[in-house]
Amino acid sequence: MSITLLRSLIAVAETGSFMEAAARVHVSQAAVGQQMKRLEEVLGIALFDRDRKSPRLNPLGQSLVPKARAVVAAYDGLLDDVSGEAQLIGEMSLGAVPSTLGSLVPRAVKQLVAAYPGLRIRVVPGLSDDLREQVERGALDAALLGPFEASGGVMLWQPVAQEAFVLIAAPEVAGNDPRALLREHPYIRHTRRAAAGRLADNWLAREKIVVTAAMEMETLEAVTSMVTHGLGISVVPDMCVPEPAFTALRRLTLEGAPTRELGLLSRADSPKRRLIDGLLAEVSGVIAR
C-alpha cells in the first residue's frame, strides 16, 4: 500500500472534501478520487458514502483515519532515523495568526526554504483558538499564535516574543493623552473572537475607559488600515515584526497595558520535530533583527 494513499485519506478527512484535499496534497481533484478508489480496492472495503453529491467518509472510513495518521507518522520518523534529513525535504503545515503573515512568517519561511530547497511549507491563516484545535488533533504540524497555557502532556508551547499593547492613531491625530484620545475619537475594535481583541477589551474595562465603537474588524491588518485612513483609533499589540503601514502610525504607550505572548505551538510527539525546531530558530532570528 502506498503511503501517498494514506496521506490523501488524511487530507480528505481533515478538509472534508476531495477538492480541498487535492490542494493540500498537490494533485488534481480527480487524482484524489482515483486514489481513494484505489485505497478501497486495496483494502477490499468501502470507505465513503457516495449516495451524496460530494462523497463523505463512512463510519468505517472515519475509524481508519487515526490508524492512517499513525502509519504516516511512523513512516516519517523512520526516514528521519535513517537519513537524518528527511524531514527537511518533506512538507510541513504551519498555522499563523493574521498579524504574523505580513512580514514575520514570510521572512522566516523564506529563510528556511532557502536553506532546504526541497522543503514545502503550507501556511494556514486563522485565529488562535481555531489554530490550537487543529494542532491538537494533528491537522497542523505547528502554529504561530497568541497566548497559550500549556498544561503539560502532549502539547509543546515555545514563546518567541512579548508584544506590549499600544494605542495607535493616524499621524495627523493630535494629543498625547491616551485616555483623552480614546474618549474623543471613534474606536476601531479588533474582534473579540481573537485573543488580542479580548486582551484589549479587558484592559479598557479594567481601566474603566468607555469608548465609542465605530466598527469591529477580523484582523489586526484591517484595524491598521482603518486607523491609517483616519477612521478611528485602536488598542493593539505593538507587533514585533511590523509592516510599514503599522510603523507609520502614531504609537502611544499605555499605563498598565497588557502584553501578548506570541509563540509556536506543536505536539511534543510530532515526527517533524527537527523541522519545527528549524522553523522556530528562523522565527526567533527574524524577531531578533
N, C-alpha and C positions, 0 to 999 in steps of 0.2 A: 504494500500500500504506500502511495506517495505521500510524503509529508505535506506537499502542496495541497492535496485534497483536504487535509485536516485544517490547514491554515485558512482555506476558503470557507470551510464549515464554521469555524470560529468567527470569521468576519461576517458571515450571514447571520449568525446568532446575535452578534453584538450590534449590528446595524439595522437588522430587521428587514433587509431587502437585498435582492441579488444586485440591483443597480449600485447601491452604496457599498456593498461588499466588493464589487468589481473595482471601484475607485480605490479601495483600501489595498487590495492585493495586486493592483496594476495590470488587470486584464479586462477584456470586454465582458459585458453582462451575459452575453451568450456563452462565453467561455466558463463563467461561474456556473451557469445552468448545466452545461455539459459535465463539469467537474462533479457537481452534486449527483447527477445521474450515474456517473462512473462510480462514485463512492457507494451509492445504493447497490449497484451491481456487485461490487467487490464484497460488500457485507451481506448481500442477499436479503436486505430488509428495506422497507420504505421509511424514509426519514422525514418526508414532507407531506403536508396536506395540500394536494393540488386541486381540490374542489373549488378553491377561491381563485379570484383573478390573479392575485400575487401569492405564490407558494409560501407556506409557513411551516416551520418545524413542528412536527407532531410530537407527542409526549416522548416517544422513543428517541426521536432526533434530539430533543432537548436534554434527555438523560445522557446522550453521547458526548455533548459539548464539554463538560468538565473533564472527561477522560481524554478528549482530544487535546485540551489545554495541557494536561499533564504530560502527554506524549510529546507535544511540541516543545514544552519547557525542558524535558529530559533530553530531547534531540539537540536543542540549542546549547544546553550545558555540556553535553558530550563533545560537541565540536569545539567548545571553548577549552575543555580539558586537553584535547588533542593538539590544537593548533596554538592556543593562547591568544589568538587574534580574531577568531571567527566572529565574535560579537561586534567587532569594529568594522565588519564588512557586510553586516546584515541590515536590519531595519529596526528603528525604534519609534514608538508613538509617544509624542510629548504633548501634554495638555498645557495651556497657558492662559492666565487671565489677560483680558484685552490690554491692560496698561503696559504689559511687557512686550507686546507684539510690534510696537512701533520701532523699537531700537534694540532693547536688551536681547530678546530671543533671536532676531535675525543675525545680530553680530556674533552671538555665541554659537549658533548653529553653523554660520558661515565658516568660522574658525575650525570647528570640529570636522566639518565635511572637507575642508581644505587639507586637514591633517590625514583624513581617511577617506579618499575619493570614492571608495566602494560603498560607503555608508549612505543609507537613505533614512531621512527623518520625516515623519508625518506629524505636522503640528495641528492640534485641535484647540480652537479657542473656546472659552467657556467661563462661567463664574466658579468661584472657589468650591462651593458646596457640590455642584454638579461634577466638577473635575475630581474631587476627592472620592466620590462614589464610584467613578469609573476606574480610578487607580485601585481601589479596594477590591473590585470584582475582576480586575485583570484586563479591562478593556483598554487601559492606557498603561504604558510602562512607567511613566513618571509625569508629574505635573508641577509647573511653577505657579504657585498660588499664594493666597493670603494666609493669615494665621491658622495654625492647626495645633491642637493639643494632643500630642502623642500619648497614648495610654499604654504603651508597651506592646508586646506581641509582634504581629507581622508588619505593621506599618512603620516606615522609617522617615522621619522628618529632619531635613538638613537646612537650617536657616542660612540665608545668604545676605540679607540686608534688613536694616531698620529704617523705615521712612516716616519721619515726623509729619503730622498734618499741618498744613498752612492754609491761609486764606489766599485765594487767587483772584485777581481783578485785572481788567484791561489796563494798559499803560496810562490811558487818559483819565482813569478814575483817581480823583484826588483824595487825600486823607490818609492818616497813618494809624488811626484807632480802629482795630478790627471790629470791636463791638458796635461802634457807630456805623461803620460801613455795612455791617450785617443788618442793622436796623433800617438803614436808609435805602438800600438797594435790593432789587429782586434777587431771590436766591435760586440758584441752579442746583437742584438736588441730584446726587448720584443714587441710583436705585437702591432701595433698602434690601433688595434681594442679594446685593453684593456685600461682602464683609466690610469693604472700605466705606460703603454708604451707611452701614449700621454704625460703624465707629464714629463717623462724622455726626450722625443724628444723636448718638448717645452723648457726645461732647456738648452739643448745643443744648440738650435737655439738662445735662448736669450743670452747665453754666447759666441756665435759665435765660437763654437767648431766644427770643421769638423772631422768626424770620418770615418774610413774605415769599412763599414758594411760587416761582414762576413756571417751572417745568421740572420734570424728572427724567433723567437720561439713563440709558442702559450701560454706558461705558464712560470711563474717565476721559477718553479721547473726545467723546461727544460733549461732555461737560466743558472741556478745554475749548472746544470750538465755539460753543455758545458764549463763554466768557470772553474769548478773543474778539467776538463781534459786538461786545458791549451790551449783551442782553441780560447781564446779571453778574453776580459773584458767587463763589463757592468755597467750601472747605474740603480739601482733598489731600491725599498723601503727596509729599514732596518727592516725586519719582527719582529713584536712584540713578537711572539712565534715561533722562528725559529727551523728548523730541524738541526740535527748535521752537515749535509753536508754544510749548509749555514754558521754556526758558525765557521767552519774550514777554510773558505775563509778569505783573507785579506779584510778589510772593511775600506775605507778611507772616511773621511768626505769631503763634498763639500761646497764651499763657495756659499752662496745664494741658497742652494739646496731647492727644493720644498718638501712638505710633503704630504703623502697620508693619508686622514682621512678614517678610517675603522669604519663601523657602522652596526647596524641591522635595516633593513627596513621592515616595515609591514604596514598593513592597520589599521588605528586607530579604525575602526569599526569591527575588527576581533573578532569573537566569541571565539577565542582561546587566548585572551589577557593574561590570567593568565599563560598559558603555555609559551607564548612568553616572558613574563617578567621573568619567571623562567629560561629560556634559556639565556636571557640577563645577569642575575645575575651570571650564571655559566661561561659565556664567560668573563665577567669582572673579575671574580675571577681567572681564568686561566691566564689572562694577568697580573694581579697584582702580581702573584707569580713570 
